[in-house]
Amino acid sequence: MTTGGLMLRIGLLHRAGVFRTTPPRVVVVGAVLTVACAALLVVAVGTGDYPIAPLDVVDALLGRGDTATSFVVETLRLPRALTALLVGAALGAAGAVFQSIARNPLGSPDIIGFTAGSSAAAVFEIAVIGGGTAAIAAGSIVGGLLTAFLVYTLAWRRGGVQGYRLVLIGIGVSATLEALTNYLLTRARIEDIQRASVWLAGSLNGRGWEHVWPTLAGVVLLLPVAVAVQRPLRMIEMGDDAARALGVSVERARLGALLAGTLLTAVATAAAGPVTFVALAAPQIGRRLTGATGPGVMTAALTGSVLLLASDVLAQRLFPSTPLPVGVMTGGLGGLYLVWLLAQEARKGRA
């Protein structure tokens, strides 16, 4: 390699942030979001028809609570709150990965079809096969993976995948799968329609430890993979040619990131159904908080946890007699966020 080529490569590595340590602001934001998750967990577990003081919640979590309090905390409320944190983390991390792959803030799994694939497979399992909870969860994971393979294959052109092509094809596939889901619902029995409608709304109602453990296993296995691929993704964001000049195997890195993001989305969808807007909004909010470039997977995961648990607390407390599915609340908050985002862009003259 010539001296000029070496200097160019070093410059690109600096631009990609390879030599940078984690900025202090990112560390502070991560610490604040972690504290927010813990505080929301105490609020979620301590409020409801049987209110529990925060210190009593902490005592129960540490194994020092009385029998009644420990039963309410450990058996009734904690599994739901932990499921919300884990699902939010999976969706936030998946959104960060997909937006980096697509180089587009709309590159969210619920926009480009992967969530629609999981939903269509789950409704097929409910309406046609009549499977139980485990079969529905497995079907949604398989559906997400097949959809990812289809979108990636269709988006492949001239030896690579372009971000806008991935988004556009994903939107088309998503529309097709939503039509398939609606068709399956029109052919289903009324009791299956009700069951599928509850699942499609995205809900944390009735979540227990049997939902927590598989979701935790999925997040523990896949989140480190998503963190590991963010370095090559940061280089790919500068362009495929620049990434190749830095020694990155672009398509291998992109395929690995796509697989990790799809599996994270599938794990989250299997646990709570298709919860919208968390994967779209969490990475963008995280980047605005840290001011950092690149995917920011861990910040997005923590932001997703805060968003989903806060939304679930609001969904349960705003209308105590008829609690809303958390997917309805995230959809409403996501719509308000998009309106605010458009207003900000319009104010800057970019929309």
Disulfide bonds with the S-S distance in Angstrom:
none
